[in-house]
């Protein structure tokens, strides 16, 4: 059953974001050495967030205030990233490429959205996998999750690059579209949290 980590890792990076765009850009500009280092970082940090969140699943679930703070921090970061992407809209290609790299790198390391994601996933899969039963189950799940992450990144690199070339989409146009999605998601999610507090 730990094989379920593969589709979850795939799903986790299915929707376009800063990390996907950075990986796509590094692949399209043939910066393969940097690309491999970035992919290694993605796997390391993804696995660390997954491992820590699932290991402390019950403690985080029990502390609703901590979970709320993590959630607000995650959506605030998403909002800031979206605004950053929109503000650079008129920048040249060189600035856009540089900022795409910085945003991607920042999103790998400081990725608070991972914690709520893994708490929800943990609640859903724990009755089946019993992740607290031992390190073997948890480590196996994390390894398959890493494989799923690498699989979706590979698909983004190869097919995403072909789509961008086919539709002649520029990097700053892609960043603008994702920036708008980020802002809508963040405003909606933060609004929902505030409404729940007020009720």
RODO-2510 file (C-alpha; in nm, 4 decimals, decimal comma):
residues 199
     n   res          X          Y          Z
     1     x     0,0000     0,0000     0,0000
     2     x     0,2984     0,2381     0,0360
     3     x     0,2838     0,2564    -0,3459
     4     x     0,0091     0,5148    -0,2933
     5     x     0,2935     0,7607    -0,2321
     6     x     0,3665     0,7594    -0,6079
     7     x     0,0345     0,9113    -0,7266
     8     x     0,0320     1,1508    -0,4280
     9     x     0,3809     1,2790    -0,5174
    10     x     0,2637     1,3143    -0,8779
    11     x    -0,0522     1,5030    -0,7736
    12     x     0,1387     1,7327    -0,5352
    13     x     0,3193     1,9043    -0,8218
    14     x     0,0588     1,8533    -1,0938
    15     x    -0,0699     2,2097    -1,0819
    16     x     0,1697     2,4723    -1,2211
    17     x     0,3589     2,6811    -0,9685
    18     x     0,6936     2,8491    -0,9062
    19     x     0,8885     2,5243    -0,8787
    20     x     0,7411     2,3724    -1,1955
    21     x     0,8028     2,6921    -1,3961
    22     x     1,1635     2,7146    -1,2725
    23     x     1,2312     2,3501    -1,3646
    24     x     1,0672     2,4017    -1,7035
    25     x     1,2776     2,7136    -1,7691
    26     x     1,6045     2,5442    -1,6671
    27     x     1,5241     2,2542    -1,9006
    28     x     1,4294     2,4784    -2,1940
    29     x     1,7498     2,6848    -2,1555
    30     x     1,9562     2,3617    -2,1316
    31     x     2,1013     2,4390    -1,7862
    32     x     2,1131     2,0696    -1,7050
    33     x     2,3714     2,0809    -1,4246
    34     x     2,1657     2,3381    -1,2330
    35     x     1,8485     2,1455    -1,3171
    36     x     1,9781     1,8241    -1,1581
    37     x     2,0838     2,0135    -0,8432
    38     x     1,7384     2,1759    -0,8231
    39     x     1,5614     1,8410    -0,8703
    40     x     1,7745     1,6956    -0,5887
    41     x     1,6720     1,9904    -0,3666
    42     x     1,3045     1,9409    -0,4579
    43     x     1,3200     1,5740    -0,3564
    44     x     1,5122     1,6470    -0,0330
    45     x     1,2787     1,9233     0,0882
    46     x     0,9607     1,7502    -0,0345
    47     x     1,0652     1,4364     0,1543
    48     x     1,1561     1,6349     0,4674
    49     x     0,8211     1,8188     0,4739
    50     x     0,6380     1,4921     0,4110
    51     x     0,8306     1,2995     0,6774
    52     x     0,8049     1,5664     0,9490
    53     x     0,4353     1,6415     0,8840
    54     x     0,3334     1,2749     0,8859
    55     x     0,5563     1,1861     1,1821
    56     x     0,3996     1,4654     1,3922
    57     x     0,0540     1,4214     1,2373
    58     x    -0,1356     1,3645     1,5627
    59     x     0,0377     1,6511     1,7466
    60     x    -0,0332     1,9032     1,4683
    61     x    -0,3950     1,7838     1,4351
    62     x    -0,4452     1,8235     1,8107
    63     x    -0,3120     2,1822     1,8096
    64     x    -0,5690     2,3715     1,6023
    65     x    -0,4039     2,7105     1,6695
    66     x    -0,0713     2,5886     1,5290
    67     x    -0,2487     2,4498     1,2225
    68     x    -0,4283     2,7855     1,1692
    69     x    -0,0988     2,9776     1,1936
    70     x     0,0633     2,7409     0,9398
    71     x    -0,2370     2,7785     0,7073
    72     x    -0,2350     3,1597     0,7260
    73     x     0,1426     3,1660     0,6721
    74     x     0,1081     2,9370     0,3694
    75     x    -0,1634     3,1428     0,1990
    76     x     0,0102     3,4726     0,2834
    77     x     0,3238     3,3433     0,1102
    78     x     0,1139     3,2379    -0,1913
    79     x    -0,0375     3,5886    -0,2040
    80     x     0,3061     3,7553    -0,1878
    81     x     0,4403     3,5276    -0,4618
    82     x     0,1398     3,6102    -0,6818
    83     x     0,1883     3,9846    -0,6319
    84     x     0,5606     3,9519    -0,7067
    85     x     0,4783     3,7690    -1,0311
    86     x     0,2305     4,0393    -1,1376
    87     x     0,4592     4,3299    -1,0477
    88     x     0,7384     4,1984    -1,2689
    89     x     0,4992     4,1745    -1,5667
    90     x     0,6670     4,4660    -1,7494
    91     x     1,0209     4,3467    -1,6769
    92     x     1,2397     4,2122    -1,9525
    93     x     1,2968     3,8436    -2,0210
    94     x     1,6298     3,8415    -1,8334
    95     x     1,4749     3,9832    -1,5128
    96     x     1,1765     3,7494    -1,5443
    97     x     1,4054     3,4464    -1,5825
    98     x     1,6148     3,5507    -1,2804
    99     x     1,3056     3,6106    -1,0631
   100     x     1,1540     3,2789    -1,1761
   101     x     1,4652     3,1037    -1,0481
   102     x     1,4623     3,2889    -0,7140
   103     x     1,0902     3,2274    -0,6592
   104     x     1,1309     2,8597    -0,7447
   105     x     1,4255     2,8179    -0,5085
   106     x     1,2452     3,0041    -0,2307
   107     x     0,9355     2,7882    -0,2831
   108     x     1,1413     2,4696    -0,2482
   109     x     1,2960     2,5733     0,0839
   110     x     1,0165     2,7796     0,2437
   111     x     0,7079     2,5861     0,1454
   112     x     0,4548     2,6108     0,4282
   113     x     0,1754     2,4942     0,1935
   114     x     0,3312     2,1491     0,2237
   115     x     0,2318     2,1124     0,5893
   116     x    -0,1474     2,1555     0,5482
   117     x    -0,1265     1,9377     0,2344
   118     x     0,0470     1,6545     0,4224
   119     x    -0,1826     1,6850     0,7251
   120     x    -0,4879     1,6372     0,4982
   121     x    -0,3185     1,3509     0,3087
   122     x    -0,2064     1,1969     0,6392
   123     x    -0,5594     1,2025     0,7823
   124     x    -0,6915     1,0330     0,4658
   125     x    -0,4257     0,7608     0,4261
   126     x    -0,3316     0,6910     0,7892
   127     x    -0,6237     0,4517     0,8555
   128     x    -0,5014     0,2409     0,5617
   129     x    -0,1235     0,2673     0,6001
   130     x    -0,0968     0,3176     0,9780
   131     x     0,2040     0,5486     0,9327
   132     x     0,2709     0,5510     1,3058
   133     x     0,3347     0,1746     1,3039
   134     x     0,7031     0,2127     1,2199
   135     x     0,9724     0,3874     1,0217
   136     x     0,9656     0,1269     0,7416
   137     x     0,6135     0,2168     0,6297
   138     x     0,6770     0,5911     0,6545
   139     x     1,0165     0,5737     0,4776
   140     x     0,8710     0,3568     0,1996
   141     x     0,5836     0,6005     0,1504
   142     x     0,8267     0,8969     0,1375
   143     x     1,0444     0,7193    -0,1243
   144     x     0,7481     0,6479    -0,3523
   145     x     0,6291     1,0058    -0,3040
   146     x     0,9731     1,1289    -0,4192
   147     x     0,9461     0,9098    -0,7309
   148     x     0,6026     1,0555    -0,8069
   149     x     0,7450     1,4076    -0,7696
   150     x     1,0308     1,3314    -1,0109
   151     x     0,7866     1,1781    -1,2584
   152     x     0,5640     1,4884    -1,2747
   153     x     0,8709     1,7153    -1,3003
   154     x     0,9981     1,5094    -1,5953
   155     x     0,6595     1,5379    -1,7680
   156     x     0,6604     1,9148    -1,7094
   157     x     1,0104     1,9478    -1,8539
   158     x     0,9451     1,7496    -2,1693
   159     x     0,5802     1,8146    -2,2566
   160     x     0,5536     2,1586    -2,0937
   161     x     0,8470     2,2772    -2,3006
   162     x     0,6818     2,1468    -2,6190
   163     x     0,3537     2,3232    -2,5339
   164     x     0,5318     2,6522    -2,4642
   165     x     0,7157     2,6312    -2,7971
   166     x     0,3972     2,5363    -2,9820
   167     x     0,1875     2,8207    -2,8374
   168     x     0,4876     3,0615    -2,8346
   169     x     0,4229     3,1535    -2,4703
   170     x     0,6801     3,3821    -2,3078
   171     x     0,8055     3,3218    -1,9541
   172     x     0,6648     3,6509    -1,8210
   173     x     0,3204     3,5645    -1,9680
   174     x     0,3308     3,2284    -1,7899
   175     x     0,4348     3,3994    -1,4647
   176     x     0,1491     3,6522    -1,4981
   177     x    -0,1110     3,3760    -1,5449
   178     x     0,0203     3,1780    -1,2462
   179     x     0,0470     3,4992    -1,0408
   180     x    -0,3238     3,5732    -1,0973
   181     x    -0,4148     3,2150    -0,9981
   182     x    -0,2020     3,2470    -0,6827
   183     x    -0,3712     3,5731    -0,5804
   184     x    -0,7234     3,4352    -0,6396
   185     x    -0,6425     3,1178    -0,4427
   186     x    -0,4810     3,3099    -0,1546
   187     x    -0,7566     3,5722    -0,1242
   188     x    -1,0285     3,3054    -0,1364
   189     x    -0,8531     3,0827     0,1205
   190     x    -0,7628     3,3663     0,3605
   191     x    -1,1182     3,5040     0,3273
   192     x    -1,2568     3,1614     0,4156
   193     x    -1,0338     3,1392     0,7266
   194     x    -1,1399     3,4897     0,8418
   195     x    -1,5106     3,4107     0,7862
   196     x    -1,4730     3,0881     0,9914
   197     x    -1,3164     3,2901     1,2747
   198     x    -1,5991     3,5446     1,2719
   199     x    -1,8780     3,2853     1,2755
***
